[in-house]
Amino acid sequence: MLKADMYMGRVGVGVTSPSLIKADDGYIYVVKMKNNRLGTKVLVNEYIAAWMGKKLNLPFPFSDCIELSDEFISQNRRLHIKMKAGIHFASRYLKKTKYVHYYHMPYVINKPEFAGVILFDHFMLNEDRTLNGKNILISKVEAGYQMYAIDNSHLFGSGRWLTEKLPTLVHQFKLNKRRAFGSLLKHDLKKEDFTEYMNKIKLIKDEEIEEFICKIPEEWGMQEKDKAAIGHFIKCRRDIVEDITGKIIASIPNVHGSTELNELK
């Protein structure tokens, strides 16, 4: 777990009003507070995404929990008055980035990685990536642009999901072809790009899911029924990931102008 070292200011965008904080590892992080106005489920969503992002090797910024001590808060008078001591969630700040636009797409060098992002977002019912045009960033590199996916606060369709509703979402699917996703599906991604990530998801074991859910910080207020519902959702979605992936692949135009409808193997 990271520890807060220096307050750097407010980010200025985002419904959760995040702050910039330098951590004890020397990096600056975008920190979402446990007492943000959407509540702690936003942090739980980010925690789940960070875990899955590592499992699938997705282009998410490095993320971790971060502790803000009473001493840290007392020593940083510029802190927002509602900031509280305890465990919050931090995503590493990406320097020299900008929002992606359609004219950047031909020069993006890591497009196949976004097959994993698209599958993850459909798997976890996150439409906010494209509804919010500020959740995909690019950074200039020697060969072109590196693209990153940020902000995973709206998994399960919301930053304020209800535990009792999660079982009803297990078989939900809505194809998202907005903005960058539509361009990637139309021009750049292939069936094989998606099946690589699908196979990684299929290999995730029940014990791994249960272990990481048990590590959700207690102060975020997740009761056993909440954790059980999250685990049940992820396991069920894993078991139908071939169907989810197939529906995404079916939207990719082939060279004849129709769509890719081959069964997944």
N, C-alpha and C positions, 0 to 999 in steps of 0.2 A: 504494500500500500504506500502511496505517495504521502508526503507531508508538506503542507503549505509553508512557503518560505518568505514570499513577498507579494503583496497585492499590487497589480499593475493597472487596474482600472476596469471600467465596464466595457463590454463588447459593443453594446449599442444596437444590436439586432437580435431578434428572437423572442418568442413569447415567454420563454423561461427566464429572461433577463440574466444571462450568464455573465460571469466576471473573468478577467484575465488574471491568473495567479502563477507566479514562478514557484516551482516545486523544489524539493530537496535534491532532485536529480539534475538540476540546472536548466531544465526546459520550462517553457511557458505553456500553460494549459488554459483551455476554455473550460470553466468550471460551472456546472449546474448545481444549484444549491438544493438541499433536501426540503427547504421551505419555500421553493419557488411556487408561483401562483397556480400551477397545474397539479402540484402535489408530488409525492415521492414515486408514483408509478412511472413518471418520466425517467427517473433514475434507474428504476428496475428495467425499463425498456432498453436504456443505454447499456446497462450491465449485460443483458441478454445478447444484444448486438455485438458487444465487444468480444464476448465468449465465442459466438458463432463466427465472427469476423476472423478470429485467430484460427479456428478450426478449418475454415474454408480458404484462408489466406486472401481475404478480400482487401481492396484498397481503401480501408478505413484508417484514419489516424490512430496511432497508439493511444489506448485509453486505460484508465485504472481508477479505482477509488482513491480519494484524497482526504486526508484528515486536516481539519482546521481546528487548532487548539484554542482554548480561552486566551492563552498568552499571545498567540498570533493575532487574534481579533483585537485585543487590547493595545497591541503595538502598532496597528494599522488603522489610524484614525479616519482614513478616507474610505474605509469599508462601508458598504451599504448598511444602513441602520438595522435591517432585518436579518442580516447574516448571522447564523448561529454556529456555535462550535459543534463538532461532530464529523460524521463521514458524509462526503458529497461525491460527485462524479466528475472526472476530469478527462478531457480529450486534448491531445497535444495540438497546440496552435501551429497552423501551417503558414509559414512566412511566404511573402511574395506570391500570393495566389489571387485569382479573380474568378468571377462566376463564368461558367461555361456557356457559350453561345453556339449556334449552329455553324457559324463560319470557322470555329476552332476545330470542329470534328475531324476534318480530313488530316489534321496534323497531330491528333492524339495517338500516342504510341502504345497504350495499354488497354485498348478497346476490349480484347477478349476477357479481361478481368471483370468487365462490367456485365458479362453474362452471369457471373456469380452474384453481382449486386442485384441485377434484375430478378434472378431466381430467389435470392434472399428476401427481397422486398415482397414478392408474391407469396413466398413461404410464410412470412411473418405478417402479411396483410398491412404493409406499409406503403400507402399512396403518397405520403407527404414528400417523398424525394422529388417528385416531379410537380406536385401541386405547388410546392414552394421552390421557386427558381433559384434559391440561394443554397440549396443542399448538395450541389455538385460543383466542385472547384477544380481549377486547372493550375498547374505550375509549369513555367517555361523550363525546359531542359534542352540539352544540346541537340537531341534528335527530334524535338518537337514539343509536345505538351504531355505532361503526366496528369491524369484525371483522378480525382478523389471523391469519395462519397462521405458526406458528413451528416451529423444530426439524425439520430435514430430514436427520437422521443415519441414517435407515433406508431409503434408496433401495435398489433391487434386492432388496427384501425383508429386508435385514439391514444392520447396521453392520459386519458381518464377512464380506461376500460374498466368494466365491471366483471368481477370474478365469475358470477353466475352466468354471464353471457359467453364466456370463452368456449364452453362445449358446443354452442350453437354456431361458432365460427370455424370449426374444424374443417368442414367441407366447402367453405366459401372460396370463390375464385372470381376475380374481376381483372381482366387483362388491362394492363397499364401501358399505353403507347404514347403518353404525353412527352413532349419536349425531347430531351436527349434519348430517352428510351425508344421512342418511335424511330428516330434517325438510326440508332444502332441496329434495331431489329430489321429495318428496311434495307440498310446498305452494308452492314459490317459483320454481323454475328452469324455463326453457323450452328447447326445442330450439335456438332462436337464440342463447341464452346460451352454449351449448357450441360451436356451429359457428364462432362468432367466434374462439374460442381454437384450435379445430382448424385453421382456415385460417392462423393465425399460425404454428403448428407446421409445417404443410406448406411454408411459405415459407423455413424454415431450410435453408441450403445446406450441403453437405458441407464446404466450405472453412471456414465459420464454426465448425462442430463441431470440425474438426481444429485450428483456430487456438486455441480456448479450452482444449482438452485439452492442447495443448503447453505451456500456461502454468501447469499444475498444478505447484506448488513441488516441486523435485527431492527435497528433504529429507523429503517425505511418502512416499517409497519406491515410487512408481509406476514400474515398468519399462515399456519400449516395448510389451511384450505386454499389459500391463494397460491402457495407454492405448488400444491398438488395439481391445481387447475393449470398452472403454467406448464408443469411437466407433462401433464396429459395432452395438452395442446401440441407441444413440440414433438412428442412421440407419435401422435396421430398424424401430424403433418409429415413427419419423416416417412411413415408407412405409406403415404399416398404421394410422395414426392415425384414418382414417375408420372403420375397423372398431371400434377401441377406443371412439371417440366414439359410434358407433351403438349399441353394447351398453349404454352408460350412458344414452343417450337413451331406449332401449327400456324402461327401468325407470320412466320418468316417467308417472304416471297422467294420462290426459286427462279431459276433462269428462264422458265417458261411463263412467268408472271402469275402462277398460281401459288399455293402455299405448301410448305413442307409438312406432309401428313404421315410420314413413315412411323411405324411403331418404334418405341425405344427398346433397345437391346442392351 
